[in-house]
Amino acid sequence: MGKYYTPKHEPYYDVEGIASWYGDKFHGKPTATGEIYNQYDLTVAHKTLPLNSLLYVTNLENGKSLMLRLNDRGPFIGNRIIDLSSAAAKALGTTEKGLAKVRVQYAGPANKKDIR
């Protein structure tokens, strides 16, 4: 039997943990928002935060930071807290290693201009 997660609003969400990334295998497939996953967009997946939220993500290993739009659910492996799109992983410098220690901060709902 699978594990269940309940979406929740956490306006003060500020958590450190492990990020992974996903790309080719999911490119062109629907996300939890119903939009088609584009590995070249700056997006992120999280298990419970509201979809179409903005998350400020910092790679704690190299100091690079990025604002990302949450458009999918996951990761569903171990203790990982977010899954980055390929573009986000590249911008944060995590593609080679695959996993990175990150800080994730909720930055509010995405505006219409942030949603494709």
Buried (B, 14 or more C-beta within 10 A) or exposed (E): EEEEEEEEEEEEBEBEBBBBBBBEEBBEEEBBBEBEBBBEBBBBBBBEBBBBBBBBBBBEBEEBBBBBBBBBBBBEEEEBBBBBBBBBBBBBBBBEEEBBEBBBBBBEBBEEEBEE
